[in-house]
Amino acid sequence: MSEEYDAGPVAALRRIAFLLERGREDTYKVKAFRKAAAAILPLPEEEVRRAVADDTLTKVPGVGASSAAVIASAVRGELPERLARAEREHGGPLVADGADLLATLRGDLHSHSDWSDGGSPIEEMAFTAMELGREYQVLTDHSPRLTVAHGLSAERLARQLDVVDAVNRHLAAAGGGFTLLKGIEVDILDDGSLDQTDEMLARLEVRVASVHSKLAMDADAMTRRMVAAVANPFTNVLGHCTGRLVTGGRGTRKESQFDARAVFEACVEHDVAVEINSRPERRDPPTRLLELARDVGCLFSIDTDAHAPGQLDFLAYGAERAAAAGIGPERIVNTWPKDRLLAWANR
């Protein structure tokens, strides 16, 4: 006899997509379930039920055979088999350690939407963060120089800020106390300047500064570049500092070379947090540099760098690494309440 399920077909499809992303499954599988959820969301409940009864769900644009089976089961009040399988395969703990530290994290300071190179709309990222129990999530789409990631010009960023305001009004009406914060992952240019106007940077709440170009430049030049960016009063977080890739579909990439002690000492001097990037393909900083930043006295931010809703759960990977390095919550800025975080970021 089938297990009962009462959350509805849209919730079932979204949960499957979330779990597949969390488990780093192929993107095309994820998109099929998200597309089906978007297709039936605006339809009246009776119309969906009638399509189930008539076996015509696959005539709805965006609904395929697999998603139709999920919808049909959910409409009948039965746990969809595909959802049960996804829960078995991807619903368990991502890591063995770091749970206590993970529980102290109130939010995430680095995430992307489909306004740049993310795969989902702003509201989907925000809703998922709220469902995960976050108090805040910072939206940090890319800056204009990173054209391969559809970086935001000042004009597009200004429009995005209006969308964030609208999302927050909707979320406030629903209750729950979650806030989507206005941010950016701003490129560190060759000379260490930041790839956005000061006017726009001043309108934001949190700013992550990262190197994305000329990652193999001379170590002395890279050191000067990074120190200059850290010294910029708008910089709050130094993102994925070495730029390395250790696994994944994009292949591997060596670490950038720079004087890490000089860069981390600049972070301490200017009260900038070093990001512990939780993406499995990055694991940045490497352990030896993470421990050096710890010993130098840096603050840290454990971030997902999520490009899809299911990746918002990747905080667990960063928490495990921070715990293993002996970095306590008092040095991690996203354990702080929102008001304290914003006071620090806009000092």
N, C-alpha and C positions, 0 to 999 in steps of 0.2 A: 504494500500500500504506500502511495506517495506521501512524503512529508508535507505538511501544510505550509503555505507561504501567503502572506497577506500584504506585502509591501507594494505590489503592483508591478506591471511590466516595465515601466520606465526605470524604476529603481533597480530591477533585476538586470536590465541591460547596462545601466551605468556601473553597477557593482562588478559585473563581469569585465567590462572595459578597464575599470580601476585595477582589478586583480591581475589582469593580463599585463598592464603597464608595470605594476609593482613587481611582477615576476619577469620583466624584461623580455616579454614575448614579442613576436613580429608585429610591427606597427599596423600592417594591413588587417590583422585579426582584430585589433583594438578598434580601428576605424569602422569596421563593419557593425559592431555593436553600438558605438556612439552614433553612427548615422541612423541606425534603426530607432534608437531612443529619440533622436531629434525628429524623426519622421512621424512617430505616433504621439509625441507629446502634445501637439495642438489638436489632435483628433478627439471628438467627444467619446466618452467611455463606451457608450452604447454602440458607436460605430466600430470601435475596436472589437467589442464582444461579437458583433454581427460578423465581422471579417473572420474571427476565429471559428464561429459556428459554420460559416459558409466555406471555410478553408480557402479564403481569398487574400490572406495577409500578404503573400508575396507579390500581389498586384499593387501594393502600396509602394511608391518609389522610395528606395532606400532600405527596404526590408527584404532580406534574403531568407533562404531556407533555414539556416541555423538560428538566426534571430527570430524568425517566425515561430520556431519550436519553443524558444524561451518565452515569447509573448503569450503563446497559447497556454502553456503550463501556468504562467503567472495569473492569467485571466481566470483560469479554472481554480485558482487558489492552491496550486501544487508547486512545490519547490522545483524550479527548472533543473534538469539534469546537468546542463552546461554550467549553471551557477554552482551547483554542488561540487562539480569537478574542479572548477576554478578555486573554490574555497579550500578544497583538499590540497591542491597543488601549490597555491600561492598565498593562502590566507594565514599561514602560521608566522611566527616571529622571523624577522629577516636575519637577526644576528643572535649570538648566544649571550653576549655581555653588553653592559652599558645601559640596562633598562632603568636603573635608578637615575642616572644622569638624563636620559631621554625624557623621563617624566617631569623634569624641571624646565624643559624647553617650552616657552610660551608661544613662540612663533618662529618664522623662517624669513631671512632677509634677502633671499635671492631666488627669484622664479620668473618664468617667461610665459607669455601668452602668444596667441596667433597674430598679435600685432607685430611681432618680430619673427623669431624662429621657433616659437612654441607651437604645439599642435592643437590647442584648445582655446576657446574664448575666455576672456577675462572672468566672466561670471562663473564659468565652470570651474576654473582654478580657485576662485574665492569660495564657492559653495563646498568644494571638496576640502579645502583647508579648514573651513568651519566644521564640517562633518568629522574631521580628524581631531577636533577638540582644540584647535589653535585659537589663541586670542587675537593674533594678528598675522598677516602675511604681507610681505613687501613685494610689489610687482616691479620687476627690474628688467624691462625689455632693453634691447641693445640701443646704442647711440648711432648717429648717422654714418660714421666712417665705415662701420662694419656692414657694407652693402650686401654681402653674401647672406647675412642674417636679417635683411630687411630692417636695418637700424632706423630708429625714429629721428626725423628732423625735428627742429624746435617746434614747427607748426603741428606735426603729427603728435608729438609728445603733449602739447597743449590740449589737443583734442582728447587724447587719452585721459588726461587728468579730469576732464568733464565726465568721462565714462566711469572712472573710479568713483567720483562723487555720486553718480547715479546708482551704482552698485551698492555703495555704502548706505544710501537712503533706503534702498530696498531691503538690505540686510537689517538695518536698524528697525524697520517696521516689523520685521519677522522676529525680532528679539534675539537674544543669545550673546550679545556683547562682543561680537567679532568685528574687526576693522581691517579693511584692505588698505594698506599704506602705499603712498605714492613714492616710487623710487626709480632707479635706473641702474643698469650695468653699463657704466660709461667707459669707453675705450681710453686707455693710457696711450697717448700719441708718442711719436719717436722722441720728442723733447721733454716728455713727462707732463705735458699739459693734458687737460681733460677734454674729450670730444663732445662738448655741449656748451651752450652759452651760460655765462654766470647767471643771467636772469632766470633761465629755466632751472638750473641747478638749485637756485635759491627757493624755487617754488616746490621743490621736492622735500620729502621727509627723511629718506635714507638713500645713500649713494654708495654703490659698490664700484670700485675702480679696478679694471683688469686689463692685462696685456693680451691682445689677440693677434698682433701682427709683428713680423720680424722677431719671432721668438728665438731665433738663433743668433741674434746680434752679439757683438763683443761683450764680454762680462762687465768691463768697466763702464761701457756705455749703457748697458742694461741696468746696472746699479744706479747710475745717475738718473736714468729715466724713472725708475721705480721710487727712488728717494724723493724726487721732485713731485711725483704724483701723491705720495703719502703726505708731503708737506702742504699740499693744496688744502685750504681750510674746508672745502666742500667734501673731501674724501672721508668716508666713515669706515669702510671695510676694504681691505686689499684682497681682491678675489683671486682664486686659484693661482697662487703666486708663481709656480714654476711652469704652468701651462702644459704639463706633461699629460700623456694618455698612456695608460698601462694595459688596456684591453678594449674590446668593443668593436662595433661595426666600422668605425673610422680608422681602425688600425692603432698602432702605437706611435708615440712621439716622445723624443727625449726632453729632459728638463731644460729650461732656459738656465743659463749660467749667470750668476750675479753674486755679489758679496752679501750673503744672507744675514750675517750679523749686522752689517750696516743698515740694511733695509728694515730688519726687525727693531733695531734701536731707534730708527726714525719713527716706526709705528708707535713705540712707547712714548717718544718725545711729543708726538702730535696726537696721541690718544686715538689711534686708528686700530681697529680690530683686524687680526689676521683670520682670514676665512679658513675653516676646515671644510673643504668641499666634499660633500657626501656622495657624489656620483661615483659608482663603482669603477667607471673607466678613468676617473681622475685620481682619487685618493691623494688629494693635494692639500697641504704640503706632504712630501714624503716623510716618513717617521723621523728621520734624523733631523730634518728641518722643523718639524712640529715640536720636537723636544728642545731644539735650540730656541725657538720662539717662546716656549714655556720658560726656559731658564733665563732668557733676556728680560722677561716680565711682561710679555704682550697680553693684551686682551684678545679674545677669540669670538668668532661667530660661526656656529655650526649651521651650515646651509645646504639645501638640497640642490640648488641650481636646476630646479625641476623645469622640464619643457613639456610636461604632460601631467594630468591630475594624479595618476598612480605613482608618479615619481615623488610626490610630496611626502610619501612615507619613507623616503630614503634618509631622513634625519637619523634613523636608527644606525646607519653605517657610520656616520660622523660621530655620533654619541659613543659608539663602541671604541673608536679610535681615540677620542678625547679621554675616555675613562682609562684606557690602557696606558696613556701617557701621563696619567695622574693630574689631569687638568680638571679642577673643580668648578662647580656652577658659578661661584663668585667671580670667576674670570671670563665667563661666557655671556656676552651682552644680550643674547636672545633668551636668557633666563629672566631678564628684567621685565617688570611691568611696562606696558606701552608708554606711560607718561615718562618714566625714567629713561627708557630707550630714546624717545624723541628729544628729551632734554639734552641727552648726551650727543645725539646726532646733529643737533642744531645749536650747539653751544656758541 
